[in-house]
Amino acid sequence: MQNRQITIAELPTAELTTAHFTQIETDLPVAAEGEVLLRVILMSIDAANRSWMKGATYRAAVQTGDAMPTYAICEVMHSNSPKVAVGDIVAAEATWSDYVIAKGHHVQKLPKVETISHLMSVYGIAGKTAYHGLMSIGRPIAGETVLVSAAAGSVGGYVGQIARALGCRVVGIAGGPEKCSWVVDELGFDACVDYREAGLSKALASACPDGVDVYFDNVGGKILEASLTLMNDKGRVVCCGAISQYDTDTPTGPRNLPGVIVVKRLKMEGFIVMDFAHNDAKCIRALQHWVGTGQIKVFEDIVDGLENAPKALIGLLAGDNKGKRMVRVAADPS
């Protein structure tokens, strides 16, 4: 049996294209002692995939010839580990492939749920990132204003809905009038600003007349700069990502740092979702409650086919997704 993989044909120096990837076929990998053979079901598509091509981050840089790394939900097909059994559904560090090998003690057994994709979205990396960043760093209080960039994205949409459930006023930032309307009408944000329109700073000030207490930043660049000017004293800035900076060789940063942090005594902190894994059980209980009460709506953006993973990532970087983007490589187990 052959195993399809999508590898890096050439590292990009500017905008990412499908020419930077190639699909190859290899022999089916064999699990050694302590390892498991996994069938990839769903792969997470994240802006971080692009940042790994620029150099080392919280993980090693991706090199030419490497299969693209990803977080995936998989089925155990063969096990040489006492930790997991054949048929278990697990989360694992994988690659853009049909099958991967992993250490048995490195995979995480997942609970049975009615919809497996929810383990990638609201109860997975997207929902956990939103909850941990907002609750542990942003620390919103009912009545405060929470501003969220990439509000129609996988993380931003959950951030806003959680903040609304906590009694905050929530303002989103998204690209295009259709997305902004969707963020307000479907996700329940109080307002949403189109960053593609002229006069971003004025539009943000109008949408946040009482300033901003918590800003959840997913984009960096000029949007971060404009948002910082609206922060109230002792405000909290949650730095989750910088998607506007990943797909370019001329990144830009806020020009009002560090001055605005000093003057307004702001707290600005970055994080990786794994930093708060010890609170995952509490996080999942809260998310299940809000989903159950209808305070959180689950939206997913699933692209079918391993071969479409490069286009799915390029589209994500262009902002064409609503909700958590993932690629379905194989059908759910029957």
N, C-alpha and C positions, 0 to 999 in steps of 0.2 A: 504494500500500500504506500502511496506517495503522500507527502505532506507539503502543502503549499505554504510559502512564506513570502511576505513582502519586505524587501530589504532596501537599504539606502544605496541608490546608484551613485549619487553625488551629493555632497553636503551643499545646501543653498547658502548663498552669500547675500541674497536679497529676498524677493518674494518667492514663496514656495510654489512649485508647479508639480504636475504629475510626472514630469521628466526626472525629478529627483528620486523617484522610486522605481523598483523593478520587481516583478514577481518571478520566483523560482520554485522549483520542485526538488525536494530532498526525500531521502528514505524516511520512513516512519521512525521516530526516535525510540530507543529502548530504555526502559527504566532500570537503573542499577539498584543495589541494596539501599533501602531507606528512601527511595524515590518513587514517584507516581507518574503515570502517563495520563495527561489531561486532554480532553476534547474541549476546545474553546467554543463556548456558546455565544457570549456577548463580550465585545471589547469596548472599553471606555475610550472615547475620543475627547482629548483635552488640549487646551492651548499649551500645556506643559510639554506635549509631544514636540512642538516646534522649538520651545526653549532648549530642550535637550540637544538639539542639533547645533546650537550656538556655542555650547561648552558645558562644563561641569556645573551642576546646580546642587540640589540635595542628593543627586545621584550622578554617576559618571556620565560623561558626554557620549552621545551616540556617534559612531564613526562610520565612514563609508564601508559598505559590505555587511553592516549589522542588520539583523532583523529588528524592525521598530519595536521598542519595548511598549508595554501597555499593562494596565490593570484589567483583569478579565474575570468573568464568571465561567466556570468550567465544570465538566462532569468527569469524575474519576473513572478511567477506562481500565487501568491496571494498577495495582498497588503492591509495592514491596515495603510498605511502611505500616506499622501497627496503628498509626495515628488516624488514617482514613481508610475507607473501604470502597470497593468498586460500587459505582452508582451514587456516591456522595456528590453533592453539589458544593463547590468550594470557590472561594475567591483566591486569586493567585497573581503574582507578578508573572506576566507571560510576554509573548511577542505577537506581532501580527502574523498568525499562523493558524493552521487547522488543529495541530496538536503540539503540545509542549511537554517537556519534562520539568518537574519541580521536586524539591526536597519535601518529604512528607510533613516535616515539622514547620515548613514555611508557608503552607497553605492554611486557609481558615475555613472550617466547615460552616456552611450557611444554613439558617433555619428553613424549614419548609414554608413557602408562601404560595398564595394562589397565582401570583404573577411574578415570575422569576426576574423580569426586567426591573421590578421595583427594588430589588437588591442592589441594582446599579444606580438607580436614581434616588428616590426619596429616602430609602433605608440604606443606601450605599454611599459612595464617595461624594455625591453631590449634596445630599441631605445632611450628611455628617459634617462636611466642610462648612455649609451654611450655619448649622447649629453651633458648632464649636467656635467658629470665628466670631459669630454675633454674641453668643452668650458668655464666652470666656474672656474675650478681648473687648468687644463693644459694650457689653453690660448695659443694655437698654433699660430704661425705666418708663413705665406707662406715662404717656403725655409728651414724651420727647419726640423729636423729629429724626428719623433715620433715612439717610440718602444712600441709594444703592446703584452702582454702575453695572452695566451689562445685565440689566434687570430682567431681560427676556431669556437670559442664559440659564445654564443648568444649575448654577449656585445662586445667582442673584435672585431668581424667581422664588426660591425657597427662603432666602434671607428676608425678602419683603413680606412674605406671607407669615413667617414666624414673628416678625416685628409687629405686624398687624394683630396677630393673635395675642400679643403681649400688651396691646393697648397703645401702641405708638402711631404717630402719623408717619406715613411711608411715602417717599418720593423716589421714583426710578429714573434712570437715564438709559435710553435705548436708541437704536438707529432706525429712523424712518417713522412716519406717522402711523402706519399700520401696526408696527410693533408696539409703539407707545399706546395706541388704543387697546391692543390686546393685553398689555400689562395692567392697565386700569380696569378694563371691562371683565377680563377673565381671572386675573390674579388678585384683583381687589386693591391695588395700590391707590393711594389718594390722588396722585398726580404722576405724570411721567414727562420728561423733557427729551426732545429729539436733539441729540448731539450733532447731527448732520446739518441742522439749521444754523444760520448765522446768529450771533448774539447769544452764545451759550451762557456766559456769565449772567447776563441780564435775565435770561429765561430761568436759570437756577434760582436767582434771587427772588423772582416773582413766585416760583413754586415753593420756596422755603422762606416765607416772610418773617418767621421767628428764628431764622438761622438753622444750623444743623448741629445736632448733638452727637450723632454717630454716623460716620461715613464708612461704608463697606466698599472698598476699592478692588475692582477686578481688572482695571484697564491701564492705570498709570497715565503718564504723559500729560497732555493739556487738560484732560478731564479731571485728573487728580489735582492739578494746579488750580483750576477754577473752583473745585469743590472745597479746597483748603481755605479759600478766602471767605467762605460762608460759615466756617466752623465757629461755634460758640466757645467761650472760655471753658477750659477743662473738658473739651470734646475729645472723643475717641475715634481714631482712624484705624480701621482694620485692613491690613494690606494682604490681600489674598492672591492677587495676580496682576499682570501687566500686559494684557493681550495686545494692546496697541503698540507695544515695543518689540514683540517677538519676531514679526515677519518683515524686518527692515534692517539694513546695515547702518542706518543713521538714527539711532534712538534718541529721544528727547526726554528731559526730566523736568519736574516742576522748578520754576525759577524763584519761587517764594520760599524755598527751604534754605537754611533752617529757620529763617526769621519768623515766619508765621507760627511755627511750633513754639518758639520762645515767647513771643508776644502773647499768644493765646493759651500758653501752658497746655499744649495738646499732648495726648498720649498717642503714639503712632507705632504700631507693632505688626510685624509679619508673622505668619505661621504656616505650618504644614499640617494637614488633617491628622497625620499619625501622632502629632504632639499630644493629642487629647484622647488617644485610644482608651485610656483608663476610664474615661467617662462615656464610652460608647453605649453601654447598657442604659444609662439614664437618657442619653440622646435618643435612642430608638424608642424608648417608652414615651417620651414627649412627642416625637414625630407620629407615632401610631395614634396617640390621643388626638392630635390636631387633624390627622387624616380622617380618623373616625368621626370627628365632629363636623367635618367639612370645612374647617378653617384653613387646611392646606389642600389644594388641588394638585394632582400629579399629572405633569405633562412630560412626555418623552418624545424624542426625535430619533427614531431607529432607522438606520440605513441598512438595507439587506445586501449581503455579499462581501466576503473578504476582499475581493478585487476592487471594491469601491471605497476601501478605507482611505486611500490618498485623497480622493475627491471629498470625502466626508471631513477630513482634517482641513483641507483648503477652504471648504465652505464654512466651517466653524470659525476660522480665522477672519473670514469676510463677514461674519455675523449673520449667516442665513439660517441659523437654527432657532427653534423655540423649545426650551426645556433641555433636559439632559440628552446630549447626542451620544449614540453608541452605534456600533456596527454588529449586526447579527451574522455570525459565521456559521452557526448550525442551529437546527431546531431544538426547542426545549425537549428534554426527555419525556417520553410518553408515560 
